[in-house]
């Protein structure tokens, strides 16, 4: 069974995106990446030598960072809202 079902994706996009069908918004993508990053981090806690997963995790972190930088440069209010909603920075 997959950890990321269609229902879970729809829930993430509905909660953080503009709508549950707007899968391209930066907020929705950042929320999806954050969910996947958390899942992979938990996986790596028990499977320390899974280097393929480790590489995938690093790529996801980079994608999320670039999207956050884009959002910060284009619309600082949306950036602050998603940071607060996902509790990404202290």
NORMOSUL-V786447 format. One record per residue. PHI is phi in degrees with one decimal (none if undefined). Layout:
phi=PHI
phi=PHI
This chain:
phi=none
phi=-80.0
phi=-78.1
phi=-117.4
phi=-84.7
phi=-61.5
phi=-65.9
phi=-66.4
phi=-60.6
phi=-61.3
phi=-63.5
phi=-63.5
phi=-66.9
phi=-68.7
phi=-75.1
phi=-110.0
phi=-87.1
phi=-77.5
phi=-156.4
phi=-75.5
phi=-103.7
phi=-86.5
phi=-83.5
phi=-98.0
phi=-67.5
phi=-60.6
phi=-63.0
phi=-63.9
phi=-65.4
phi=-63.7
phi=-64.2
phi=-64.5
phi=-60.8
phi=-63.3
phi=-61.8
phi=-66.0
phi=-62.4
phi=-61.9
phi=-64.3
phi=-66.2
phi=-62.8
phi=-63.1
phi=-61.3
phi=-71.5
phi=-65.4
phi=-99.3
phi=-118.1
phi=-63.6
phi=-98.7
phi=-83.6
phi=-73.3
phi=-64.6
phi=-66.5
phi=-62.0
phi=-65.4
phi=-61.4
phi=-62.7
phi=-63.6
phi=-65.5
phi=-64.9
phi=-61.6
phi=-64.9
phi=-62.4
phi=-64.9
phi=-62.6
phi=-64.6
phi=-65.2
phi=-64.9
phi=-63.0
phi=-59.8
phi=-64.9
phi=-63.6
phi=-74.9
phi=-92.9
phi=-149.8
phi=-63.9
phi=-68.8
phi=-63.7
phi=-61.2
phi=-62.8
phi=-65.5
phi=-72.5
phi=-62.2
phi=-68.4
phi=-65.1
phi=-93.8
phi=54.6
phi=-84.9
phi=-126.2
phi=-85.9
